Amino acid sequence: MDNNNSVLRFEFVPAQDARRRHDGYGAGSLFLDGRPFWFSGSESDPRRFEWTWVDFLEHIAAIWPALVAEQTYPFDWLNKSASHPGEIWMRADYRWASRDEAIADEEEPVLYEFHRRHNLAAGWKGIGLPALVWLRVGNSVWLSPENGMPYRASEQECRNSLQAIGDQLAAAFEGSDNSRVVAAVLAWRLRGATLKASFLELATGFTTSELCLLQGSSSANDYWEVSDKTDWDHVPANENELLAAARMTRGVLPVPAIARVIEKIRKTPPAKTPGLDELGRKAVLHLQQGQAVYAHESGYHLAQWVREQLRVGLQRYVDIEAVLASFNVEVTSLRFDSSHIEAIAFWGLHGPCIMLNDDRAHDSHERKRMTLAHEFCHLLVDRKNALPAAEVLGGAVDQYVERRANAFAAELLLPRESVEQEAKAGNLRLSDLLLMRQKFGVSKTVACAQIYNSRVFEGLQHFEQDYVEGRIARFEAFVQREKIVSEVV
């Protein structure tokens, strides 16, 4: 078995002896990004390990729905703090250390079950293999190996690899008279029906009663626009902007407000955006050619390129509303009954559209510009790659793409190089540099962030540096408390 296009690659050879094969035995291994991960022997001489691979077939059949449909953590505080699933226990321990033991007693079993249904290694019995935690995020998947750096890979390629090994195991064990093996093969064959039965709950995070409240008299498929012709055995249903918006706002907005959001999306017609589509295609290629390690570096890199494409000089103001209008992106608004969410962007069968929160009408013009620039980043590079048909600024989000979009927005509206040019022109005092916020239409906090991240910062006087750092720190504390975004840039 070989899928060279995937970060995840399995090898398996069934036992030659018919009795052992029918009892689920075989020899196999798992390679992660081309390196041996589950194996016997040494890394320099990795070999397949022999075991009852029915353990693995049982496990992936049971957790298949969660792997392909569940895209958020079980707690909002994890959605806000964990950059990838490899961090969940560290974040949990940090939280529980400062809280009453009763909170840990209540949350730990829930987190343990979540971890088990996303850990590919959790099903092995009598053998210790390193954990590999899988969490889908839109069209990509986080693969977080035990004691290793996480990978962000293609969801389809990883799913194909996992499906292929499941199919190979089921075929190898076909005809077995071992009741456990027979049950595992049957469970794998019926994984599509199991997924179909639990898909909406997993894809949205809502309970059955909450879903009924949202759907009203509409059928589930009609309300959520899930196709009746879905091949549940091979694809994880048509994940769409309605499901994504519901999932990302759950626990942040009251249910009636979520219903209004979904109805607004349902009533938004599709728009043709050839210019945005083409710029987005080129933007993704640009990012791939100069892949940055950190999210903020990627955001800066992209914003610099976009300014060049839009032919906006370093000393020019970006009219972000006009840019969006030129790409036929609708900007609308709706009352969310909460100030915790700034905006929702969505695309797919509806839109693309950016929906601003009318309950944040007090926000400054500068903050609105940052919000729109942030969503512009998602519309450019995340529609077909990272995000699942919607993005909620302030909801349950993927931290990497949020940090990238924040950095993109700041750099698009006020490039760090513009700050450096201003300093070279003789305006070395912080008070002079902060006047740039008026010309570029950004808040004092964004101006401070761009000064801090430029080469100008080290040349400021100590009291000026203290002011810049203090401004950023106060904003970060406010952001964490209000659950709006995780980082400034």
Secondary structure, DSSP 8 states (H G I E B T S, - for coil): ---TTSSEEEEEEE-SSHHHHHTTEEEEEEEETTEEEE-EE-SSSEE-EEEETHHHHHHHHHHHHHHHH--S-SSHHHHHH-SSGGGHHHHHHHHHHTS-HHHHHHHHHHHHHHHHHHBTTTT--SS----EEEEEETTEEEEEETTS--EEEEHHHHHHHHHHHHHHHHHHHTT---HHHHHHHHHHHTHHHHHHHHHHHHHH---HHHHHHHHTTS-HHHHHT--TT--TTTS-----HHHHHHHHHBTTB-HHHHHHHHHHHHTS-B---HHHHHHHHHHHHHHHHT--SSHHHHHHHHHHHHHHHHT--TTS---HHHHHHHTT-EEEEE--S-SS--EEEE-SSSB-EEEEEGGGTTS-HHHHHHHHHHHHHHHHHTTTTTSSSEEEETSS--HHHHHHHHHHHHHHHS-HHHHHHHHHTT--SHHHHHTHHHHHT--HHHHHHHHHTSTTGGGS-HHHHHHHHHHHHHHHHHHHHHTS-S---
